[in-house]
Every structure is written in structure tokens, then in C-alpha cells.
């Protein structure tokens, strides 16, 4: 990672992590039209890559999109499926929400994707897109229970 892109503190690090996951999901939606974006998101949230990020294994992931894509390509096996493409803006919001929620609630992403399905986030996007992620997380947290790690 370039020195000028290094996070300056823990909050900067978390913001970069949230942003990168949003960019990843948006990239997939844009670059793979006619492919099932929700399937990729579900795969990623249950992947070894996301588990490593959940467990904060320093040095095993990066905050830059191109490096994250290379890491996924090197460490995962995924084949895109034909299906519905989620609009890139919605996919980005979903990626940011999942990353933010995971960091705040501290549950494994593989559990979170089961309790808060992609289809649910797509359905609430029109109502919550203009709110900050903290507000959305608080709203969703009222109806979702998780087992802690």
C-alpha cells in the first residue's frame, strides 16, 4: 500500500475497510453484467478472504481494491452465475453496510449474511440510502439477533 494511503488511525482504517468492500461489490456489479451480483456477495461474505478480515489477521488482506481482487483471485475459487445484476450504487451501499455492521456488532460475516440477506438490503435501499450507516445499523439491529464470536 502506498505510504500516502496508509490509514492514520483506527477510525481511518475502519473507514477504508468499509469503503473497499463497497467498491468491491460495486466493481462486480459493473464489470460482470448479466451475472448474479447477490450470489457473488453471498459467496464473498462466506469466503476465506472475508473470514480473515473478520478475524483482523494483520497483513493477510489489504485496503486497496486492486489488491483485494488479486487476493480473492489467488485464494478463492468462484465462478460467476448468470442472474440478476444489482445496480452498482446499491451493491456499493450493501458492501459498505455489511462491513460496517460486522465491525460494529462483531459477528462473523458468514452468520450476518444469513440473518440479513442481500435481498432484504436491496428492498430497503430506497428508504435508507440517504441515511448514514450507523442509523441503518441501529434500525436493523432492532430485529436481528446474533450469537457472538
Secondary structure as GFF3:
##gff-version 3
##sequence-region A 1 149
A	DSSP	three_ten_helix	3	5	.	.	.	ID=ss1
A	DSSP	alpha_helix	10	31	.	.	.	ID=ss2
A	DSSP	alpha_helix	37	45	.	.	.	ID=ss3
A	DSSP	alpha_helix	48	54	.	.	.	ID=ss4
A	DSSP	alpha_helix	65	75	.	.	.	ID=ss5
A	DSSP	alpha_helix	88	105	.	.	.	ID=ss6
A	DSSP	alpha_helix	109	115	.	.	.	ID=ss7
A	DSSP	alpha_helix	118	128	.	.	.	ID=ss8
A	DSSP	alpha_helix	133	141	.	.	.	ID=ss9
###
